[in-house]
């Protein structure tokens, strides 16, 4: 699910709060990420490149503008779909899922996973 | 709504919003400043209050200038609501926002839209691939998270922000694969007629020249007059298709540079979502190639009591935005009768001169870094609407069917209908249609922007 990170934390530039590493879950895998930053910045530094797949063709997408305008970094955070990961501060224990296509309404009968009642269950 | 209206609601905590809120609060008005980010500063002064000396040294003096503004705002007594997405401002000046999953609203006697700028769309083949970000996005990662590309990135396009980012990377010791610059000699030639006025803004001009010189001296390969830009994708280790290389040509000679981070920039444009949603009058700016809301000299729209300050009213940069924020505050203070008009005009004098000074270099920059036609009105296979994946060819096909403007194009082909609400494609679609119909962009117009300006769920809406 992860690759070599596209971005790295440059020590002299990191705010003091960023020293602490937090553990989150990304697509059900535990992931150590630098804290004190947006979810998008944390995922980029941890090697996540594919944040979501488009509803139309399923094309992979990742953060583009980092300022809440482009909606490319949408992920599901703690069961809430369509969160702009560039605007949400990463917290220890967050459960994050890539947003696969369009968000679904809750209750997808043919999904049996524990997340079946969560929205956004396409293709997982 | 039973509560008393506040005197002033300011939307956006960049230089214009901070300056406006501070000045208005200092005059004794009740002020609420709402902002979508976690900390004040907007994008230009992002995370300014968290910056230590070392960060400031790398980011440079223009960034540090925001610290005093943020400190003065903190002392001003204005109320500050961070993490708030304003999703509607009505013509009657009620302000609706979403914060932490809950909606809120209040009435204001005056509203100031200080929503700043967005990066201009840069529709080229492959611009939707993971690993392709805007230069502004890379700068936000730098300012807010201290993050830099793992492998040397390619910087592509033109404009001060692109060179500033390169300069900051050089100062931080981050290697740059290449600067692929779309500026050509004919751009320089065209810009020359504005040189005299730019020379009067010599410190700004010198600063700009210094940025590029630093890149050259650091040995960054610079490719000028680049066209036929194309980003190639390749599967990464996890199988995801992502950016792999930039190909382009210089005077017909093909070039190709491999990189997994490709940073695009071709200027910024006003964020006009609110002014459009208010049905305010806009005009097409041929120099800046964008729509700007029409205001009087104090920033007031043709919607009574609603003002625009800063880059949202036309791109002029942080210093101008700050001055404009104060000018707007003075107008509001006078309208609400905390000062008389003579006092207002006296106080506005030096601010208006500062504003004029800050704007002096713009015609030169707008002319020199005018984004190329091919990078604004792309070829058929390029995706223009990233959300709904509508290509330029599809928009042209819709125009050929008789569709005359962006709203029809939206109904026919879904472009602009996704969650970004046209922020990433609006100007491209306007210019594409204008080009296909051979009419000026002004007569094509823009998407009809409707609230909610930021998406919210029905559940959240029901909570109001």
Interface residues (C-beta under 8 A of the other chain):
Chain A: X1 X2 X3 X4 X5 X6 X7 X8 X9 X10 X11 X12 X13 X14 X15 X16 X17 X18 X34 X36 X37 X38 X41 X42 X44 X45 X49 X50 X51 X54 X56 X57 X59 X60 X61 X62 X63 X64 X65 X66 X67 X68 X69 X70 X71 X72 X74 X80 X82 X86 X87 X89
Chain B: X36 X37 X38 X43 X47 X50 X51 X52 X54 X55 X58 X83 X85 X101 X118 X119 X128 X129 X130 X131 X132 X133 X134 X136 X137 X138 X140 X141 X142 X144 X145 X146 X147 X148 X149 X150 X151 X172 X174 X236 X237 X238 X240 X241 X242 X260 X261 X271 X386 X387 X388 X389 X418 X419 X420 X423 X424 X454 X455
